[in-house]
Amino acid sequence: MLACMATGAWAQAKKVYDEKVDAMKQIEEAVALAQGTGRYVMCQVGGNWCPWCLRFAEFATTDSVVAPLMEKNYVYIHVNYSKDNKNLEAMKFLGNPGRFGYPVFVVLNQDGQPIHIQESESLEEGKGYSRGRVEKFLRLWNKESVEAEVK
């Protein structure tokens, strides 16, 4: 129970989305970093208004299995969508991911092209996220898996 209370407090106190940032510039910078480090880009689209967005942000950076997978395979960014900054150009570029609800994850390859949109509901479990489901998603859509040579 203490862990749940701590998680709830973290989610309420932490703001992971910069509501003023130009999302297209943020995406371009992430793609440049991904190209230089051999990773893909993981765009988590949502906002500080979304409890599930904040839960995933914590989970993705603190879970003992998921956090290392994210760090190794993805440049992880939070693309803001809010009442005050809808980042419409970025939403169009990302394939209108909001149609799946929030948060929603868009994987970009090293060329900066969206290659997968993942809704979050299938990754959820109880009041959090399923380590196994998230791990599977991250392993299926990383650069090594997507670009594996078919033999």
PyMOL CGO cylinders between C-alpha atoms (Angstrom):
from pymol import cmd
from pymol.cgo import CYLINDER

trace = [
    CYLINDER, 0.00, 0.00, 0.00, 2.88, 2.32, 0.78, 0.3, 1, 1, 1, 1, 1, 1,
    CYLINDER, 2.88, 2.32, 0.78, 4.24, 1.76, -2.73, 0.3, 1, 1, 1, 1, 1, 1,
    CYLINDER, 4.24, 1.76, -2.73, 0.87, 2.70, -4.24, 0.3, 1, 1, 1, 1, 1, 1,
    CYLINDER, 0.87, 2.70, -4.24, 0.74, 5.86, -2.13, 0.3, 1, 1, 1, 1, 1, 1,
    CYLINDER, 0.74, 5.86, -2.13, 4.27, 6.76, -3.20, 0.3, 1, 1, 1, 1, 1, 1,
    CYLINDER, 4.27, 6.76, -3.20, 3.38, 6.16, -6.85, 0.3, 1, 1, 1, 1, 1, 1,
    CYLINDER, 3.38, 6.16, -6.85, 0.28, 8.34, -6.54, 0.3, 1, 1, 1, 1, 1, 1,
    CYLINDER, 0.28, 8.34, -6.54, 2.28, 11.13, -4.90, 0.3, 1, 1, 1, 1, 1, 1,
    CYLINDER, 2.28, 11.13, -4.90, 4.94, 10.91, -7.63, 0.3, 1, 1, 1, 1, 1, 1,
    CYLINDER, 4.94, 10.91, -7.63, 2.32, 11.16, -10.36, 0.3, 1, 1, 1, 1, 1, 1,
    CYLINDER, 2.32, 11.16, -10.36, 0.67, 14.15, -8.75, 0.3, 1, 1, 1, 1, 1, 1,
    CYLINDER, 0.67, 14.15, -8.75, 3.92, 16.04, -8.11, 0.3, 1, 1, 1, 1, 1, 1,
    CYLINDER, 3.92, 16.04, -8.11, 5.84, 15.24, -11.28, 0.3, 1, 1, 1, 1, 1, 1,
    CYLINDER, 5.84, 15.24, -11.28, 5.19, 17.03, -14.57, 0.3, 1, 1, 1, 1, 1, 1,
    CYLINDER, 5.19, 17.03, -14.57, 6.82, 15.20, -17.44, 0.3, 1, 1, 1, 1, 1, 1,
    CYLINDER, 6.82, 15.20, -17.44, 5.30, 17.12, -20.35, 0.3, 1, 1, 1, 1, 1, 1,
    CYLINDER, 5.30, 17.12, -20.35, 6.55, 20.59, -21.28, 0.3, 1, 1, 1, 1, 1, 1,
    CYLINDER, 6.55, 20.59, -21.28, 3.36, 22.29, -22.34, 0.3, 1, 1, 1, 1, 1, 1,
    CYLINDER, 3.36, 22.29, -22.34, 5.22, 25.13, -24.09, 0.3, 1, 1, 1, 1, 1, 1,
    CYLINDER, 5.22, 25.13, -24.09, 7.60, 23.08, -26.23, 0.3, 1, 1, 1, 1, 1, 1,
    CYLINDER, 7.60, 23.08, -26.23, 7.31, 22.93, -30.01, 0.3, 1, 1, 1, 1, 1, 1,
    CYLINDER, 7.31, 22.93, -30.01, 6.72, 19.20, -30.45, 0.3, 1, 1, 1, 1, 1, 1,
    CYLINDER, 6.72, 19.20, -30.45, 8.05, 19.08, -34.03, 0.3, 1, 1, 1, 1, 1, 1,
    CYLINDER, 8.05, 19.08, -34.03, 11.35, 20.58, -32.88, 0.3, 1, 1, 1, 1, 1, 1,
    CYLINDER, 11.35, 20.58, -32.88, 11.41, 18.13, -29.97, 0.3, 1, 1, 1, 1, 1, 1,
    CYLINDER, 11.41, 18.13, -29.97, 10.84, 15.22, -32.37, 0.3, 1, 1, 1, 1, 1, 1,
    CYLINDER, 10.84, 15.22, -32.37, 13.55, 16.43, -34.76, 0.3, 1, 1, 1, 1, 1, 1,
    CYLINDER, 13.55, 16.43, -34.76, 16.06, 16.68, -31.91, 0.3, 1, 1, 1, 1, 1, 1,
    CYLINDER, 16.06, 16.68, -31.91, 15.14, 13.20, -30.67, 0.3, 1, 1, 1, 1, 1, 1,
    CYLINDER, 15.14, 13.20, -30.67, 15.56, 11.73, -34.16, 0.3, 1, 1, 1, 1, 1, 1,
    CYLINDER, 15.56, 11.73, -34.16, 19.02, 13.32, -34.46, 0.3, 1, 1, 1, 1, 1, 1,
    CYLINDER, 19.02, 13.32, -34.46, 20.00, 11.81, -31.12, 0.3, 1, 1, 1, 1, 1, 1,
    CYLINDER, 20.00, 11.81, -31.12, 18.57, 8.43, -32.15, 0.3, 1, 1, 1, 1, 1, 1,
    CYLINDER, 18.57, 8.43, -32.15, 20.59, 8.46, -35.36, 0.3, 1, 1, 1, 1, 1, 1,
    CYLINDER, 20.59, 8.46, -35.36, 23.75, 9.14, -33.42, 0.3, 1, 1, 1, 1, 1, 1,
    CYLINDER, 23.75, 9.14, -33.42, 23.13, 6.44, -30.83, 0.3, 1, 1, 1, 1, 1, 1,
    CYLINDER, 23.13, 6.44, -30.83, 21.63, 3.60, -32.89, 0.3, 1, 1, 1, 1, 1, 1,
    CYLINDER, 21.63, 3.60, -32.89, 18.20, 3.77, -31.26, 0.3, 1, 1, 1, 1, 1, 1,
    CYLINDER, 18.20, 3.77, -31.26, 14.62, 4.47, -32.25, 0.3, 1, 1, 1, 1, 1, 1,
    CYLINDER, 14.62, 4.47, -32.25, 12.46, 7.26, -30.80, 0.3, 1, 1, 1, 1, 1, 1,
    CYLINDER, 12.46, 7.26, -30.80, 9.63, 6.49, -28.40, 0.3, 1, 1, 1, 1, 1, 1,
    CYLINDER, 9.63, 6.49, -28.40, 7.10, 9.33, -28.35, 0.3, 1, 1, 1, 1, 1, 1,
    CYLINDER, 7.10, 9.33, -28.35, 4.73, 9.15, -25.43, 0.3, 1, 1, 1, 1, 1, 1,
    CYLINDER, 4.73, 9.15, -25.43, 1.85, 11.41, -26.41, 0.3, 1, 1, 1, 1, 1, 1,
    CYLINDER, 1.85, 11.41, -26.41, -0.36, 12.82, -23.67, 0.3, 1, 1, 1, 1, 1, 1,
    CYLINDER, -0.36, 12.82, -23.67, -0.21, 15.48, -21.01, 0.3, 1, 1, 1, 1, 1, 1,
    CYLINDER, -0.21, 15.48, -21.01, 0.30, 16.30, -17.38, 0.3, 1, 1, 1, 1, 1, 1,
    CYLINDER, 0.30, 16.30, -17.38, -3.51, 16.25, -17.06, 0.3, 1, 1, 1, 1, 1, 1,
    CYLINDER, -3.51, 16.25, -17.06, -3.51, 12.48, -17.72, 0.3, 1, 1, 1, 1, 1, 1,
    CYLINDER, -3.51, 12.48, -17.72, -2.90, 10.20, -14.68, 0.3, 1, 1, 1, 1, 1, 1,
    CYLINDER, -2.90, 10.20, -14.68, -2.13, 7.19, -16.90, 0.3, 1, 1, 1, 1, 1, 1,
    CYLINDER, -2.13, 7.19, -16.90, 0.47, 9.26, -18.79, 0.3, 1, 1, 1, 1, 1, 1,
    CYLINDER, 0.47, 9.26, -18.79, 2.23, 10.11, -15.54, 0.3, 1, 1, 1, 1, 1, 1,
    CYLINDER, 2.23, 10.11, -15.54, 2.01, 6.51, -14.33, 0.3, 1, 1, 1, 1, 1, 1,
    CYLINDER, 2.01, 6.51, -14.33, 3.68, 5.24, -17.48, 0.3, 1, 1, 1, 1, 1, 1,
    CYLINDER, 3.68, 5.24, -17.48, 6.40, 7.90, -17.30, 0.3, 1, 1, 1, 1, 1, 1,
    CYLINDER, 6.40, 7.90, -17.30, 7.27, 6.74, -13.79, 0.3, 1, 1, 1, 1, 1, 1,
    CYLINDER, 7.27, 6.74, -13.79, 7.05, 3.05, -14.70, 0.3, 1, 1, 1, 1, 1, 1,
    CYLINDER, 7.05, 3.05, -14.70, 9.21, 3.45, -17.81, 0.3, 1, 1, 1, 1, 1, 1,
    CYLINDER, 9.21, 3.45, -17.81, 11.99, 5.17, -15.89, 0.3, 1, 1, 1, 1, 1, 1,
    CYLINDER, 11.99, 5.17, -15.89, 11.96, 3.21, -12.61, 0.3, 1, 1, 1, 1, 1, 1,
    CYLINDER, 11.96, 3.21, -12.61, 10.96, -0.39, -13.33, 0.3, 1, 1, 1, 1, 1, 1,
    CYLINDER, 10.96, -0.39, -13.33, 13.99, -2.69, -13.05, 0.3, 1, 1, 1, 1, 1, 1,
    CYLINDER, 13.99, -2.69, -13.05, 13.24, -4.44, -16.37, 0.3, 1, 1, 1, 1, 1, 1,
    CYLINDER, 13.24, -4.44, -16.37, 11.52, -1.74, -18.42, 0.3, 1, 1, 1, 1, 1, 1,
    CYLINDER, 11.52, -1.74, -18.42, 13.82, 1.21, -17.62, 0.3, 1, 1, 1, 1, 1, 1,
    CYLINDER, 13.82, 1.21, -17.62, 16.99, -0.46, -18.98, 0.3, 1, 1, 1, 1, 1, 1,
    CYLINDER, 16.99, -0.46, -18.98, 15.12, -1.56, -22.13, 0.3, 1, 1, 1, 1, 1, 1,
    CYLINDER, 15.12, -1.56, -22.13, 13.92, 1.99, -22.71, 0.3, 1, 1, 1, 1, 1, 1,
    CYLINDER, 13.92, 1.99, -22.71, 17.39, 3.44, -22.15, 0.3, 1, 1, 1, 1, 1, 1,
    CYLINDER, 17.39, 3.44, -22.15, 19.13, 0.93, -24.41, 0.3, 1, 1, 1, 1, 1, 1,
    CYLINDER, 19.13, 0.93, -24.41, 16.66, 0.97, -27.30, 0.3, 1, 1, 1, 1, 1, 1,
    CYLINDER, 16.66, 0.97, -27.30, 14.86, 4.31, -27.39, 0.3, 1, 1, 1, 1, 1, 1,
    CYLINDER, 14.86, 4.31, -27.39, 15.23, 8.04, -27.15, 0.3, 1, 1, 1, 1, 1, 1,
    CYLINDER, 15.23, 8.04, -27.15, 12.19, 8.59, -24.92, 0.3, 1, 1, 1, 1, 1, 1,
    CYLINDER, 12.19, 8.59, -24.92, 10.27, 11.86, -25.25, 0.3, 1, 1, 1, 1, 1, 1,
    CYLINDER, 10.27, 11.86, -25.25, 6.95, 13.19, -23.97, 0.3, 1, 1, 1, 1, 1, 1,
    CYLINDER, 6.95, 13.19, -23.97, 4.96, 14.89, -26.71, 0.3, 1, 1, 1, 1, 1, 1,
    CYLINDER, 4.96, 14.89, -26.71, 2.46, 17.25, -25.16, 0.3, 1, 1, 1, 1, 1, 1,
    CYLINDER, 2.46, 17.25, -25.16, -1.18, 17.35, -26.16, 0.3, 1, 1, 1, 1, 1, 1,
    CYLINDER, -1.18, 17.35, -26.16, -3.22, 19.67, -23.98, 0.3, 1, 1, 1, 1, 1, 1,
    CYLINDER, -3.22, 19.67, -23.98, -6.00, 22.19, -24.12, 0.3, 1, 1, 1, 1, 1, 1,
    CYLINDER, -6.00, 22.19, -24.12, -3.46, 25.03, -24.32, 0.3, 1, 1, 1, 1, 1, 1,
    CYLINDER, -3.46, 25.03, -24.32, -1.02, 23.39, -26.75, 0.3, 1, 1, 1, 1, 1, 1,
    CYLINDER, -1.02, 23.39, -26.75, -2.41, 20.72, -29.03, 0.3, 1, 1, 1, 1, 1, 1,
    CYLINDER, -2.41, 20.72, -29.03, 0.77, 20.57, -31.15, 0.3, 1, 1, 1, 1, 1, 1,
    CYLINDER, 0.77, 20.57, -31.15, -1.40, 19.95, -34.20, 0.3, 1, 1, 1, 1, 1, 1,
    CYLINDER, -1.40, 19.95, -34.20, 1.48, 19.74, -36.68, 0.3, 1, 1, 1, 1, 1, 1,
    CYLINDER, 1.48, 19.74, -36.68, 3.13, 17.02, -34.59, 0.3, 1, 1, 1, 1, 1, 1,
    CYLINDER, 3.13, 17.02, -34.59, -0.14, 15.16, -34.09, 0.3, 1, 1, 1, 1, 1, 1,
    CYLINDER, -0.14, 15.16, -34.09, -0.66, 15.08, -37.86, 0.3, 1, 1, 1, 1, 1, 1,
    CYLINDER, -0.66, 15.08, -37.86, 2.94, 13.95, -38.42, 0.3, 1, 1, 1, 1, 1, 1,
    CYLINDER, 2.94, 13.95, -38.42, 2.55, 11.17, -35.84, 0.3, 1, 1, 1, 1, 1, 1,
    CYLINDER, 2.55, 11.17, -35.84, -0.58, 9.84, -37.56, 0.3, 1, 1, 1, 1, 1, 1,
    CYLINDER, -0.58, 9.84, -37.56, -3.26, 11.35, -35.32, 0.3, 1, 1, 1, 1, 1, 1,
    CYLINDER, -3.26, 11.35, -35.32, -2.39, 9.03, -32.42, 0.3, 1, 1, 1, 1, 1, 1,
    CYLINDER, -2.39, 9.03, -32.42, -4.94, 10.60, -30.06, 0.3, 1, 1, 1, 1, 1, 1,
    CYLINDER, -4.94, 10.60, -30.06, -7.64, 8.51, -31.70, 0.3, 1, 1, 1, 1, 1, 1,
    CYLINDER, -7.64, 8.51, -31.70, -6.35, 5.64, -29.54, 0.3, 1, 1, 1, 1, 1, 1,
    CYLINDER, -6.35, 5.64, -29.54, -6.68, 7.60, -26.28, 0.3, 1, 1, 1, 1, 1, 1,
    CYLINDER, -6.68, 7.60, -26.28, -3.94, 8.76, -23.93, 0.3, 1, 1, 1, 1, 1, 1,
    CYLINDER, -3.94, 8.76, -23.93, -1.25, 7.98, -23.35, 0.3, 1, 1, 1, 1, 1, 1,
    CYLINDER, -1.25, 7.98, -23.35, -0.41, 6.66, -26.77, 0.3, 1, 1, 1, 1, 1, 1,
    CYLINDER, -0.41, 6.66, -26.77, 3.04, 5.64, -27.94, 0.3, 1, 1, 1, 1, 1, 1,
    CYLINDER, 3.04, 5.64, -27.94, 4.47, 6.30, -31.39, 0.3, 1, 1, 1, 1, 1, 1,
    CYLINDER, 4.47, 6.30, -31.39, 7.71, 4.60, -32.39, 0.3, 1, 1, 1, 1, 1, 1,
    CYLINDER, 7.71, 4.60, -32.39, 9.84, 6.44, -34.94, 0.3, 1, 1, 1, 1, 1, 1,
    CYLINDER, 9.84, 6.44, -34.94, 12.64, 4.76, -36.85, 0.3, 1, 1, 1, 1, 1, 1,
    CYLINDER, 12.64, 4.76, -36.85, 16.04, 6.39, -37.31, 0.3, 1, 1, 1, 1, 1, 1,
    CYLINDER, 16.04, 6.39, -37.31, 14.76, 8.24, -40.37, 0.3, 1, 1, 1, 1, 1, 1,
    CYLINDER, 14.76, 8.24, -40.37, 12.14, 9.84, -38.13, 0.3, 1, 1, 1, 1, 1, 1,
    CYLINDER, 12.14, 9.84, -38.13, 9.24, 8.00, -39.75, 0.3, 1, 1, 1, 1, 1, 1,
    CYLINDER, 9.24, 8.00, -39.75, 6.42, 6.66, -37.58, 0.3, 1, 1, 1, 1, 1, 1,
    CYLINDER, 6.42, 6.66, -37.58, 6.47, 2.87, -37.79, 0.3, 1, 1, 1, 1, 1, 1,
    CYLINDER, 6.47, 2.87, -37.79, 4.06, 1.90, -35.01, 0.3, 1, 1, 1, 1, 1, 1,
    CYLINDER, 4.06, 1.90, -35.01, 1.30, 3.43, -32.89, 0.3, 1, 1, 1, 1, 1, 1,
    CYLINDER, 1.30, 3.43, -32.89, 0.59, 1.60, -29.64, 0.3, 1, 1, 1, 1, 1, 1,
    CYLINDER, 0.59, 1.60, -29.64, -2.45, 2.30, -27.51, 0.3, 1, 1, 1, 1, 1, 1,
    CYLINDER, -2.45, 2.30, -27.51, -1.81, 1.92, -23.80, 0.3, 1, 1, 1, 1, 1, 1,
    CYLINDER, -1.81, 1.92, -23.80, -4.90, 0.06, -22.63, 0.3, 1, 1, 1, 1, 1, 1,
    CYLINDER, -4.90, 0.06, -22.63, -3.48, -3.33, -23.63, 0.3, 1, 1, 1, 1, 1, 1,
    CYLINDER, -3.48, -3.33, -23.63, -0.35, -2.56, -21.58, 0.3, 1, 1, 1, 1, 1, 1,
    CYLINDER, -0.35, -2.56, -21.58, -2.28, -1.69, -18.43, 0.3, 1, 1, 1, 1, 1, 1,
    CYLINDER, -2.28, -1.69, -18.43, -2.84, -3.97, -15.47, 0.3, 1, 1, 1, 1, 1, 1,
    CYLINDER, -2.84, -3.97, -15.47, -4.84, -2.96, -12.42, 0.3, 1, 1, 1, 1, 1, 1,
    CYLINDER, -4.84, -2.96, -12.42, -3.90, 0.61, -11.52, 0.3, 1, 1, 1, 1, 1, 1,
    CYLINDER, -3.90, 0.61, -11.52, -0.58, 0.41, -13.34, 0.3, 1, 1, 1, 1, 1, 1,
    CYLINDER, -0.58, 0.41, -13.34, 1.23, -1.24, -16.21, 0.3, 1, 1, 1, 1, 1, 1,
    CYLINDER, 1.23, -1.24, -16.21, 2.09, -4.88, -16.86, 0.3, 1, 1, 1, 1, 1, 1,
    CYLINDER, 2.09, -4.88, -16.86, 5.83, -5.40, -16.92, 0.3, 1, 1, 1, 1, 1, 1,
    CYLINDER, 5.83, -5.40, -16.92, 5.45, -8.39, -19.25, 0.3, 1, 1, 1, 1, 1, 1,
    CYLINDER, 5.45, -8.39, -19.25, 3.22, -6.62, -21.77, 0.3, 1, 1, 1, 1, 1, 1,
    CYLINDER, 3.22, -6.62, -21.77, 5.34, -3.47, -21.82, 0.3, 1, 1, 1, 1, 1, 1,
    CYLINDER, 5.34, -3.47, -21.82, 8.52, -5.51, -22.13, 0.3, 1, 1, 1, 1, 1, 1,
    CYLINDER, 8.52, -5.51, -22.13, 7.05, -7.42, -25.07, 0.3, 1, 1, 1, 1, 1, 1,
    CYLINDER, 7.05, -7.42, -25.07, 6.03, -4.18, -26.80, 0.3, 1, 1, 1, 1, 1, 1,
    CYLINDER, 6.03, -4.18, -26.80, 9.49, -2.67, -26.30, 0.3, 1, 1, 1, 1, 1, 1,
    CYLINDER, 9.49, -2.67, -26.30, 11.26, -5.78, -27.59, 0.3, 1, 1, 1, 1, 1, 1,
    CYLINDER, 11.26, -5.78, -27.59, 9.01, -6.12, -30.67, 0.3, 1, 1, 1, 1, 1, 1,
    CYLINDER, 9.01, -6.12, -30.67, 9.47, -2.52, -31.81, 0.3, 1, 1, 1, 1, 1, 1,
    CYLINDER, 9.47, -2.52, -31.81, 13.13, -1.81, -31.11, 0.3, 1, 1, 1, 1, 1, 1,
    CYLINDER, 13.13, -1.81, -31.11, 15.62, -1.22, -33.92, 0.3, 1, 1, 1, 1, 1, 1,
    CYLINDER, 15.62, -1.22, -33.92, 17.22, -4.64, -33.62, 0.3, 1, 1, 1, 1, 1, 1,
    CYLINDER, 17.22, -4.64, -33.62, 13.91, -6.49, -33.93, 0.3, 1, 1, 1, 1, 1, 1,
    CYLINDER, 13.91, -6.49, -33.93, 12.39, -4.35, -36.67, 0.3, 1, 1, 1, 1, 1, 1,
    CYLINDER, 12.39, -4.35, -36.67, 15.53, -4.35, -38.78, 0.3, 1, 1, 1, 1, 1, 1,
    CYLINDER, 15.53, -4.35, -38.78, 16.50, -7.98, -38.17, 0.3, 1, 1, 1, 1, 1, 1,
    CYLINDER, 16.50, -7.98, -38.17, 17.55, -9.79, -41.29, 0.3, 1, 1, 1, 1, 1, 1,
    CYLINDER, 17.55, -9.79, -41.29, 15.05, -12.43, -42.29, 0.3, 1, 1, 1, 1, 1, 1,
    CYLINDER, 15.05, -12.43, -42.29, 16.82, -15.73, -42.90, 0.3, 1, 1, 1, 1, 1, 1,
]
cmd.load_cgo(trace, "trace")
